[in-house]
Amino acid sequence: MALLLVTVLLNLAACAKKNVKPASVNPAPSAACACPTPLSSSLPVQIPDIKSVDGKPSDSKPSEVKVEPKVADYGLLKAAKWEDIDGYNQDDLSAAWPAWMQSCSTLNNKPVWQKACTAAMQLNSQTAGKPSGDMVSAYFKQYFSVYKTTNFDGSDTGTITGYYEPLLNGSRTKSSRYPYPLYATPNDLITVELDSIYPELRYKRVRGRLVGNKLVPYYNRAEIETEASPLKGRELLYIDDVIDAFFLQIQGSGLVQLDDGNQVHVGYADQNGHTYSSIGRLLVERGELTLDKASMQGIKNWARNNLDKLRELLNSNPSYVFFRELPTGLPGPLGALGVPILGERVVAIDPKFVPLGAPVFLSTTEPNSTKPLKRLMMAQDTGGAIKGGVRADFFWGAGNEAGAKAGAMKQLGKIWVLLPKDFVIKP
């Protein structure tokens, strides 16, 4: 009976809207899914791509069942040496220290990390929070071992994209100037964590709502964004620009400048369970944009010149993100680790293959450039499209400049992970 329940739930999530094309690198068939779909431990129950900038070709095809080899958590990490890290001695390691202290504020509660984090806190205290680069390097070499990330096929190169925290204009009151709501999580949204039934389905979940005694797909974007919205009463804030509100859902967090002069951090709270579909890819398929113009800025420019087509385009992505107001005074948005993330020192990763919170060294290039970008980062965030062993999303910080870099970033790169010396990776 439990297996039947999970199968039904998976099919509900996958088949919520069959006429929406999935995001993919290449144009996909018009049918989003073929139902029913057999249950597989590798079946990707979709979560929105809340971290990668829209307009980039997606690295996955959400409608397809991907049969991948069964690998234990962190099973694609391969032992390496410090001298294997490309560019380790070229980075200002001290600049990554504040982000590492953020990781330790949470990791210190886990036994395998306690020794390293206790030593980090002592070093932080001894240096008034400002250890030198040599001190940081010596610390990591004393307490950590190096692992290289790999893909299922054994290769060690993957895709590195970027994301940022946008700045929007808004109000707590709806008006003709601020008509577009950001919604808090609805009271009737139900989330089923599938690993509570089957441990092998860790990180998989489905969402829906109850109608009678049946779980049905939750409302899609087109149903939510109407005058008679079923989410009335759950408005968190109102935004002045529908395009900015849409892209805020893709980024997952942002800073809202209120009309009363105050600023509010908003962060991802939940999602409606529908498959994310890239509007950038759709515009390319329709011949409205060329692939090189399908960046976030390119899509925004298209939207402002095609207001009569905008609503239909936005509704082609049925995925919808709900927000929560974050505490004031945070140095950055909250990542999946639950700590504020710092610009240019944090990446989003796939937590099945890289432990959340771990230090990682990234060797890639600047956005749309061959200029090397080699930095010690902290794996403090995750994203629905950030899947695989060698895959990361680089957090550029807040504002327009960060947004321009994030929107242009789709580079190749390599990743090394630093883990405490007594960290055990199960075969």
Secondary structure, 3 states (H helix, E strand, C coil): CHHHHHHHHHHHHHCCCCCCCCCCCCCCCCCCCCCCCCCCCCCCCCCCCCCCCCCCCCCCCCCCCCCCCCCCCCCCEEEECHHHCCCHHHCCHHHHHHHHHHHHHHHCCCHHHHHHHHHHHHHHHHCCCCCCHHHHHHHHHHHEEEEEECCCCCCCCEEEEEEEECEEEEECCCCCCCCEEEECCCCCCEEEEHHHCCHHHCCCEEEEEEECCEEECCCCHHHHCCCCCCCCCCEEEEECCHHHHHHHHHHCEEEEEECCCCEEEEEEEEECCCCCCCHHHHHHHCCCCCHHHCCHHHHHHHHHHCHHHHHHHHHCCCCCEEEEECCCCCCCCECCCCCECCCCCEEECCCCCCCCCCEEEEEEECCCCCCEEEEEEEEEECCCCCCCCCEEEEEEEECHHHHHHHHHCEEEEEEEEEEECCCCCCC
